[in-house]
Amino acid sequence: LQAVPKVKLIGYYSDMYKVEFGLPKFNMYRRVLARVLARDFVEPGLMDEEAAVATARLLLRENPKRIFGV
């Protein structure tokens, strides 16, 4: 998040060797992302809550949608 432009990142990518693991792993990633955005960006004042939500939306939805064309 600090070294790569936000438009180049995707939130979660996996080889999905077992489809049953997909949703739990994605949910875990969402929780970790929320924690990192809050602790490392919002609390120190580098980003407000709206910007953190917009960043999460980019990583979790908009960038993968654009990159993979879905």
Biopython code that builds the backbone (N, CA, C, O; Angstrom):
import numpy as np
from Bio.PDB.StructureBuilder import StructureBuilder

atoms = [
    (1, "LEU", "N", (0.808, -1.201, 0.000)),
    (1, "LEU", "CA", (0.000, 0.000, 0.000)),
    (1, "LEU", "C", (0.850, 1.263, 0.000)),
    (1, "LEU", "O", (0.413, 2.305, -0.489)),
    (2, "GLN", "N", (2.043, 1.179, 0.538)),
    (2, "GLN", "CA", (2.885, 2.370, 0.595)),
    (2, "GLN", "C", (3.827, 2.491, -0.598)),
    (2, "GLN", "O", (4.288, 3.591, -0.903)),
    (3, "ALA", "N", (4.121, 1.393, -1.274)),
    (3, "ALA", "CA", (5.144, 1.425, -2.315)),
    (3, "ALA", "C", (4.602, 1.346, -3.738)),
    (3, "ALA", "O", (5.275, 1.769, -4.678)),
    (4, "VAL", "N", (3.411, 0.816, -3.907)),
    (4, "VAL", "CA", (2.862, 0.583, -5.241)),
    (4, "VAL", "C", (1.611, 1.445, -5.417)),
    (4, "VAL", "O", (0.811, 1.555, -4.488)),
    (5, "PRO", "N", (1.427, 2.057, -6.586)),
    (5, "PRO", "CA", (0.203, 2.845, -6.807)),
    (5, "PRO", "C", (-1.056, 2.003, -6.573)),
    (5, "PRO", "O", (-1.110, 0.834, -6.954)),
    (6, "LYS", "N", (-2.047, 2.601, -5.955)),
    (6, "LYS", "CA", (-3.285, 1.872, -5.616)),
    (6, "LYS", "C", (-3.958, 1.245, -6.828)),
    (6, "LYS", "O", (-4.594, 0.198, -6.709)),
    (7, "VAL", "N", (-3.826, 1.869, -7.983)),
    (7, "VAL", "CA", (-4.484, 1.329, -9.177)),
    (7, "VAL", "C", (-3.780, 0.089, -9.718)),
    (7, "VAL", "O", (-4.302, -0.570, -10.617)),
    (8, "LYS", "N", (-2.608, -0.237, -9.189)),
    (8, "LYS", "CA", (-1.856, -1.418, -9.628)),
    (8, "LYS", "C", (-2.066, -2.615, -8.702)),
    (8, "LYS", "O", (-1.613, -3.716, -9.015)),
    (9, "LEU", "N", (-2.738, -2.423, -7.579)),
    (9, "LEU", "CA", (-2.910, -3.482, -6.587)),
    (9, "LEU", "C", (-4.247, -4.178, -6.744)),
    (9, "LEU", "O", (-5.248, -3.558, -7.105)),
    (10, "ILE", "N", (-4.253, -5.471, -6.469)),
    (10, "ILE", "CA", (-5.520, -6.174, -6.314)),
    (10, "ILE", "C", (-5.529, -6.737, -4.905)),
    (10, "ILE", "O", (-4.487, -7.092, -4.355)),
    (11, "GLY", "N", (-6.706, -6.813, -4.338)),
    (11, "GLY", "CA", (-6.824, -7.192, -2.948)),
    (11, "GLY", "C", (-6.428, -8.603, -2.639)),
    (11, "GLY", "O", (-5.673, -8.842, -1.696)),
    (12, "TYR", "N", (-6.911, -9.537, -3.401)),
    (12, "TYR", "CA", (-6.670, -10.930, -3.050)),
    (12, "TYR", "C", (-6.614, -11.750, -4.321)),
    (12, "TYR", "O", (-7.489, -11.648, -5.181)),
    (13, "TYR", "N", (-5.588, -12.553, -4.432)),
    (13, "TYR", "CA", (-5.436, -13.420, -5.598)),
    (13, "TYR", "C", (-4.934, -14.762, -5.097)),
    (13, "TYR", "O", (-4.008, -14.817, -4.288)),
    (14, "SER", "N", (-5.533, -15.836, -5.566)),
    (14, "SER", "CA", (-5.162, -17.160, -5.076)),
    (14, "SER", "C", (-5.254, -18.169, -6.202)),
    (14, "SER", "O", (-5.962, -17.957, -7.187)),
    (15, "ASP", "N", (-4.536, -19.263, -6.050)),
    (15, "ASP", "CA", (-4.628, -20.346, -7.026)),
    (15, "ASP", "C", (-5.885, -21.190, -6.801)),
    (15, "ASP", "O", (-6.233, -22.008, -7.652)),
    (16, "MET", "N", (-6.563, -21.007, -5.681)),
    (16, "MET", "CA", (-7.818, -21.702, -5.360)),
    (16, "MET", "C", (-7.730, -23.204, -5.591)),
    (16, "MET", "O", (-8.522, -23.776, -6.341)),
    (17, "TYR", "N", (-6.783, -23.821, -4.954)),
    (17, "TYR", "CA", (-6.649, -25.264, -5.115)),
    (17, "TYR", "C", (-7.832, -26.017, -4.531)),
    (17, "TYR", "O", (-8.071, -27.168, -4.898)),
    (18, "LYS", "N", (-8.568, -25.393, -3.638)),
    (18, "LYS", "CA", (-9.833, -25.951, -3.153)),
    (18, "LYS", "C", (-10.826, -24.800, -3.077)),
    (18, "LYS", "O", (-10.608, -23.833, -2.347)),
    (19, "VAL", "N", (-11.893, -24.903, -3.815)),
    (19, "VAL", "CA", (-12.864, -23.812, -3.890)),
    (19, "VAL", "C", (-13.463, -23.494, -2.517)),
    (19, "VAL", "O", (-13.859, -22.356, -2.266)),
    (20, "GLU", "N", (-13.532, -24.479, -1.638)),
    (20, "GLU", "CA", (-14.110, -24.262, -0.311)),
    (20, "GLU", "C", (-13.287, -23.286, 0.525)),
    (20, "GLU", "O", (-13.803, -22.691, 1.472)),
    (21, "PHE", "N", (-12.021, -23.119, 0.183)),
    (21, "PHE", "CA", (-11.160, -22.220, 0.949)),
    (21, "PHE", "C", (-11.243, -20.773, 0.453)),
    (21, "PHE", "O", (-10.738, -19.869, 1.119)),
    (22, "GLY", "N", (-11.855, -20.545, -0.673)),
    (22, "GLY", "CA", (-11.875, -19.220, -1.281)),
    (22, "GLY", "C", (-12.520, -18.149, -0.431)),
    (22, "GLY", "O", (-11.895, -17.128, -0.143)),
    (23, "LEU", "N", (-13.751, -18.360, -0.028)),
    (23, "LEU", "CA", (-14.465, -17.336, 0.740)),
    (23, "LEU", "C", (-13.844, -17.096, 2.116)),
    (23, "LEU", "O", (-13.668, -15.939, 2.495)),
    (24, "PRO", "N", (-13.502, -18.139, 2.881)),
    (24, "PRO", "CA", (-12.853, -17.864, 4.171)),
    (24, "PRO", "C", (-11.537, -17.097, 4.030)),
    (24, "PRO", "O", (-11.251, -16.209, 4.833)),
    (25, "LYS", "N", (-10.739, -17.431, 3.020)),
    (25, "LYS", "CA", (-9.476, -16.708, 2.821)),
    (25, "LYS", "C", (-9.735, -15.259, 2.413)),
    (25, "LYS", "O", (-9.046, -14.350, 2.876)),
    (26, "PHE", "N", (-10.721, -15.045, 1.553)),
    (26, "PHE", "CA", (-11.056, -13.688, 1.141)),
    (26, "PHE", "C", (-11.550, -12.877, 2.334)),
    (26, "PHE", "O", (-11.166, -11.719, 2.495)),
    (27, "ASN", "N", (-12.394, -13.470, 3.166)),
    (27, "ASN", "CA", (-12.891, -12.770, 4.351)),
    (27, "ASN", "C", (-11.759, -12.434, 5.311)),
    (27, "ASN", "O", (-11.750, -11.359, 5.911)),
    (28, "MET", "N", (-10.800, -13.354, 5.460)),
    (28, "MET", "CA", (-9.643, -13.085, 6.302)),
    (28, "MET", "C", (-8.858, -11.894, 5.732)),
    (28, "MET", "O", (-8.438, -11.008, 6.476)),
    (29, "TYR", "N", (-8.666, -11.881, 4.420)),
    (29, "TYR", "CA", (-7.946, -10.779, 3.794)),
    (29, "TYR", "C", (-8.667, -9.450, 4.027)),
    (29, "TYR", "O", (-8.025, -8.438, 4.310)),
    (30, "ARG", "N", (-9.986, -9.448, 3.911)),
    (30, "ARG", "CA", (-10.748, -8.209, 4.142)),
    (30, "ARG", "C", (-10.535, -7.687, 5.556)),
    (30, "ARG", "O", (-10.351, -6.488, 5.763)),
    (31, "ARG", "N", (-10.560, -8.603, 6.537)),
    (31, "ARG", "CA", (-10.350, -8.184, 7.929)),
    (31, "ARG", "C", (-8.951, -7.608, 8.130)),
    (31, "ARG", "O", (-8.788, -6.581, 8.788)),
    (32, "VAL", "N", (-7.946, -8.267, 7.565)),
    (32, "VAL", "CA", (-6.567, -7.788, 7.699)),
    (32, "VAL", "C", (-6.407, -6.440, 6.995)),
    (32, "VAL", "O", (-5.778, -5.531, 7.538)),
    (33, "LEU", "N", (-6.963, -6.305, 5.809)),
    (33, "LEU", "CA", (-6.889, -5.040, 5.084)),
    (33, "LEU", "C", (-7.532, -3.913, 5.891)),
    (33, "LEU", "O", (-6.970, -2.822, 5.988)),
    (34, "ALA", "N", (-8.696, -4.168, 6.465)),
    (34, "ALA", "CA", (-9.372, -3.150, 7.282)),
    (34, "ALA", "C", (-8.507, -2.747, 8.471)),
    (34, "ALA", "O", (-8.400, -1.565, 8.796)),
    (35, "ARG", "N", (-7.894, -3.728, 9.115)),
    (35, "ARG", "CA", (-7.040, -3.453, 10.273)),
    (35, "ARG", "C", (-5.822, -2.615, 9.864)),
    (35, "ARG", "O", (-5.470, -1.655, 10.549)),
    (36, "VAL", "N", (-5.191, -2.974, 8.762)),
    (36, "VAL", "CA", (-4.006, -2.239, 8.300)),
    (36, "VAL", "C", (-4.378, -0.817, 7.892)),
    (36, "VAL", "O", (-3.684, 0.134, 8.252)),
    (37, "LEU", "N", (-5.459, -0.671, 7.152)),
    (37, "LEU", "CA", (-5.874, 0.681, 6.756)),
    (37, "LEU", "C", (-6.165, 1.542, 7.981)),
    (37, "LEU", "O", (-5.767, 2.706, 8.031)),
    (38, "ALA", "N", (-6.856, 0.977, 8.965)),
    (38, "ALA", "CA", (-7.186, 1.737, 10.175)),
    (38, "ALA", "C", (-5.928, 2.087, 10.968)),
    (38, "ALA", "O", (-5.710, 3.247, 11.318)),
    (39, "ARG", "N", (-5.106, 1.083, 11.248)),
    (39, "ARG", "CA", (-3.945, 1.281, 12.121)),
    (39, "ARG", "C", (-2.842, 2.115, 11.467)),
    (39, "ARG", "O", (-2.269, 3.000, 12.103)),
    (40, "ASP", "N", (-2.548, 1.832, 10.206)),
    (40, "ASP", "CA", (-1.386, 2.454, 9.571)),
    (40, "ASP", "C", (-1.696, 3.717, 8.774)),
    (40, "ASP", "O", (-0.787, 4.473, 8.433)),
    (41, "PHE", "N", (-2.965, 3.949, 8.477)),
    (41, "PHE", "CA", (-3.295, 5.104, 7.638)),
    (41, "PHE", "C", (-4.298, 6.056, 8.296)),
    (41, "PHE", "O", (-4.074, 7.267, 8.305)),
    (42, "VAL", "N", (-5.382, 5.538, 8.837)),
    (42, "VAL", "CA", (-6.406, 6.418, 9.411)),
    (42, "VAL", "C", (-5.965, 6.958, 10.774)),
    (42, "VAL", "O", (-6.014, 8.167, 10.998)),
    (43, "GLU", "N", (-5.539, 6.088, 11.678)),
    (43, "GLU", "CA", (-5.156, 6.537, 13.025)),
    (43, "GLU", "C", (-4.029, 7.570, 13.017)),
    (43, "GLU", "O", (-4.103, 8.542, 13.768)),
    (44, "PRO", "N", (-2.986, 7.396, 12.193)),
    (44, "PRO", "CA", (-1.929, 8.418, 12.164)),
    (44, "PRO", "C", (-2.325, 9.689, 11.400)),
    (44, "PRO", "O", (-1.568, 10.660, 11.379)),
    (45, "GLY", "N", (-3.502, 9.684, 10.776)),
    (45, "GLY", "CA", (-3.962, 10.865, 10.059)),
    (45, "GLY", "C", (-3.479, 10.962, 8.621)),
    (45, "GLY", "O", (-3.578, 12.026, 8.010)),
    (46, "LEU", "N", (-2.959, 9.871, 8.069)),
    (46, "LEU", "CA", (-2.500, 9.882, 6.679)),
    (46, "LEU", "C", (-3.658, 9.791, 5.695)),
    (46, "LEU", "O", (-3.518, 10.141, 4.523)),
    (47, "MET", "N", (-4.798, 9.319, 6.180)),
    (47, "MET", "CA", (-5.959, 9.080, 5.322)),
    (47, "MET", "C", (-7.197, 9.202, 6.209)),
    (47, "MET", "O", (-7.176, 8.774, 7.364)),
    (48, "ASP", "N", (-8.280, 9.785, 5.676)),
    (48, "ASP", "CA", (-9.511, 9.783, 6.462)),
    (48, "ASP", "C", (-10.281, 8.486, 6.181)),
    (48, "ASP", "O", (-9.899, 7.704, 5.310)),
    (49, "GLU", "N", (-11.359, 8.273, 6.921)),
    (49, "GLU", "CA", (-12.111, 7.017, 6.783)),
    (49, "GLU", "C", (-12.678, 6.836, 5.381)),
    (49, "GLU", "O", (-12.683, 5.725, 4.851)),
    (50, "GLU", "N", (-13.152, 7.912, 4.782)),
    (50, "GLU", "CA", (-13.692, 7.814, 3.417)),
    (50, "GLU", "C", (-12.623, 7.366, 2.428)),
    (50, "GLU", "O", (-12.895, 6.547, 1.550)),
    (51, "ALA", "N", (-11.425, 7.890, 2.560)),
    (51, "ALA", "CA", (-10.327, 7.493, 1.671)),
    (51, "ALA", "C", (-9.936, 6.039, 1.909)),
    (51, "ALA", "O", (-9.594, 5.328, 0.964)),
    (52, "ALA", "N", (-9.983, 5.590, 3.159)),
    (52, "ALA", "CA", (-9.661, 4.193, 3.467)),
    (52, "ALA", "C", (-10.689, 3.255, 2.842)),
    (52, "ALA", "O", (-10.330, 2.216, 2.288)),
    (53, "VAL", "N", (-11.958, 3.620, 2.929)),
    (53, "VAL", "CA", (-13.012, 2.802, 2.311)),
    (53, "VAL", "C", (-12.843, 2.796, 0.794)),
    (53, "VAL", "O", (-13.003, 1.755, 0.157)),
    (54, "ALA", "N", (-12.524, 3.943, 0.215)),
    (54, "ALA", "CA", (-12.311, 4.017, -1.233)),
    (54, "ALA", "C", (-11.110, 3.167, -1.653)),
    (54, "ALA", "O", (-11.146, 2.521, -2.700)),
    (55, "THR", "N", (-10.060, 3.163, -0.854)),
    (55, "THR", "CA", (-8.885, 2.333, -1.141)),
    (55, "THR", "C", (-9.245, 0.860, -1.085)),
    (55, "THR", "O", (-8.867, 0.089, -1.966)),
    (56, "ALA", "N", (-9.974, 0.470, -0.054)),
    (56, "ALA", "CA", (-10.402, -0.930, 0.061)),
    (56, "ALA", "C", (-11.272, -1.319, -1.126)),
    (56, "ALA", "O", (-11.127, -2.416, -1.667)),
    (57, "ARG", "N", (-12.162, -0.444, -1.530)),
    (57, "ARG", "CA", (-13.033, -0.726, -2.677)),
    (57, "ARG", "C", (-12.204, -0.905, -3.952)),
    (57, "ARG", "O", (-12.495, -1.782, -4.766)),
    (58, "LEU", "N", (-11.186, -0.084, -4.122)),
    (58, "LEU", "CA", (-10.294, -0.228, -5.282)),
    (58, "LEU", "C", (-9.612, -1.593, -5.278)),
    (58, "LEU", "O", (-9.617, -2.299, -6.286)),
    (59, "LEU", "N", (-9.026, -1.959, -4.140)),
    (59, "LEU", "CA", (-8.274, -3.208, -4.049)),
    (59, "LEU", "C", (-9.166, -4.430, -4.168)),
    (59, "LEU", "O", (-8.789, -5.417, -4.800)),
    (60, "LEU", "N", (-10.340, -4.370, -3.568)),
    (60, "LEU", "CA", (-11.197, -5.556, -3.492)),
    (60, "LEU", "C", (-12.164, -5.703, -4.658)),
    (60, "LEU", "O", (-12.634, -6.805, -4.939)),
    (61, "ARG", "N", (-12.467, -4.597, -5.340)),
    (61, "ARG", "CA", (-13.469, -4.702, -6.398)),
    (61, "ARG", "C", (-13.059, -4.049, -7.714)),
    (61, "ARG", "O", (-13.007, -4.710, -8.752)),
    (62, "GLU", "N", (-12.774, -2.769, -7.670)),
    (62, "GLU", "CA", (-12.588, -2.022, -8.917)),
    (62, "GLU", "C", (-11.343, -2.452, -9.700)),
    (62, "GLU", "O", (-11.420, -2.660, -10.910)),
    (63, "ASN", "N", (-10.206, -2.587, -9.025)),
    (63, "ASN", "CA", (-8.990, -2.992, -9.743)),
    (63, "ASN", "C", (-9.100, -4.401, -10.325)),
    (63, "ASN", "O", (-8.791, -4.581, -11.503)),
    (64, "PRO", "N", (-9.527, -5.410, -9.555)),
    (64, "PRO", "CA", (-9.672, -6.743, -10.161)),
    (64, "PRO", "C", (-10.662, -6.742, -11.325)),
    (64, "PRO", "O", (-10.449, -7.413, -12.334)),
    (65, "LYS", "N", (-11.737, -5.987, -11.172)),
    (65, "LYS", "CA", (-12.744, -5.899, -12.231)),
    (65, "LYS", "C", (-12.122, -5.344, -13.516)),
    (65, "LYS", "O", (-12.355, -5.868, -14.606)),
    (66, "ARG", "N", (-11.335, -4.288, -13.376)),
    (66, "ARG", "CA", (-10.683, -3.666, -14.532)),
    (66, "ARG", "C", (-9.574, -4.566, -15.092)),
    (66, "ARG", "O", (-9.490, -4.756, -16.305)),
    (67, "ILE", "N", (-8.736, -5.113, -14.231)),
    (67, "ILE", "CA", (-7.595, -5.919, -14.674)),
    (67, "ILE", "C", (-8.038, -7.207, -15.358)),
    (67, "ILE", "O", (-7.488, -7.586, -16.392)),
    (68, "PHE", "N", (-9.036, -7.885, -14.777)),
    (68, "PHE", "CA", (-9.473, -9.171, -15.318)),
    (68, "PHE", "C", (-10.656, -9.051, -16.277)),
    (68, "PHE", "O", (-11.099, -10.047, -16.848)),
    (69, "GLY", "N", (-11.162, -7.835, -16.452)),
    (69, "GLY", "CA", (-12.228, -7.601, -17.418)),
    (69, "GLY", "C", (-13.543, -8.278, -17.085)),
    (69, "GLY", "O", (-14.230, -8.781, -17.973)),
    (70, "VAL", "N", (-13.891, -8.292, -15.824)),
    (70, "VAL", "CA", (-15.172, -8.898, -15.421)),
    (70, "VAL", "C", (-16.134, -7.858, -14.908)),
    (70, "VAL", "O", (-17.256, -8.189, -14.526)),
]
sb = StructureBuilder()
sb.init_structure("model")
sb.init_model(0)
sb.init_chain("A")
sb.init_seg("    ")
for serial, (resi, resn, name, xyz) in enumerate(atoms, 1):
    if name == "N":
        sb.init_residue(resn, " ", resi, " ")
    sb.init_atom(name, np.array(xyz, "f"), 0.0, 1.0, " ", f" {name:<3s}", serial, name[0])
structure = sb.get_structure()
